[in-house]
Each structure stands twice: as structure tokens, then as C-alpha cells.
């Protein structure tokens, strides 16, 4: 069973199987926060407590990608719950030793309007990214995953799907009954490291016939 955790403009998810939980993403700063940056840690902890998540039943922390708004609390949660972190190797550079140049590569838009807006507020975006780097609790994942890997050994009947494009190492998970958590690789994403790869990943998602698609920033899941 998948439960959406609305952290305020960004989602985390709990995957539950036989009393064990996997947490997918952790929230973090958003550009939309502006000067009032919110790491969303308090609301994440509140929702985990409400769902009865403990050190004993949280078995895995899975990150769909290395953007701050999805993984800023990863190190904290991993230490608090003594749980391993899983993510794709290509995004490790975003969380191990994040640098301004690397993080700014995903501040890349396709539409002329967004290109214009991002150019106009480039200074503000740069300041926000620099503040993110300053506040970010760096970590290295315990588990490296890639397309086709199964997570049965951690107690979950799910497969990893490679969804590169939004970031180099974007990944998702698909349950055996056809539900998919796709992070920011799903429809509606306006920025990407590589739009050609993002389009291929989006087509992969939309053509797979998943029963439900859970996305990183939508208030409701999309059903095919």
C-alpha cells in the first residue's frame, strides 16, 4: 500500500508491506519558499509519527533523485531511524558534496517564458541554491540502485525504474500490482537537466499502463 505524505508543495510517500515501511523522499527547500525557506522536517516527522513509523518498522529510505526538495532530510531521517538510504549513483554528487555549478544545471527550462523568468531572477535563484548548500546535511547512500533492480531483500515487492532526465540519476519504483512512484520524472515537470532524456522517461511512464502514478509535486495521484 502506498500513502502520500503532503509536506507542502512536495510529496513524500510511505510504501507499506507486511507491517514494514519504505519512505520515498523526504522533502526540503523549494524555490517557491523564497526568503522563508522551510526544510519541511517538522511536518515529515509529524506525519511519520501519525502513521506509526518507528526504528523497528522503517526498513528503507528510497530517494527518487538528488534535488534538495526531495532529499534534504535524508541524512537526518537515516540517523534517527537507523535506516539505509538508496538512490542512483548518478545523483550522488548532488548529495555527497553539492556544488553550485552542479546544482544549477537542473535550473534549466524549456519554455521561453520560464527561460525569461529564470534569467530575470537568476541572482535570487543563485542565492537560494547557495543557502541550500550551506544548510544541506551531506550524506552518501548505503545502497546504489538502477533500472530493473528488485527490492525484495528489504521486504518490498517493487522494482526500480530508471527515469533519467530531470536529474542524471532520477529513478522511481513500481509495485508488483502496478503502482508507480516517479518523483519529478512524471508529467508537468518544467525543469530538467536533459529534456531529451526527460521526454523518453516520461513516455516510458505514460506507456507502461501503470494503475496509479504518484508524483513529486502533485496534490493527487494520477490514474491511467
Protein Blocks (a to p, Z undefined) as FASTA:
>chain_A
ZZdddeehiacddddeehiacdehjbdadfklmmmccehlmmmmmmmmmnopafklmmbd
cdfbfcfklmmmmmmmmmmnopacdddfklmmmmmmgcfklmmmmmccfblklmmmmmmm
mmmmmmmmmmmmmmpccdddfbdcdehiacklnopacddddfehjbmklccdddfkopac
ehjmbghiabdfblmlmmmmmmmmmmnopabdcdfkbcbdcdZZ
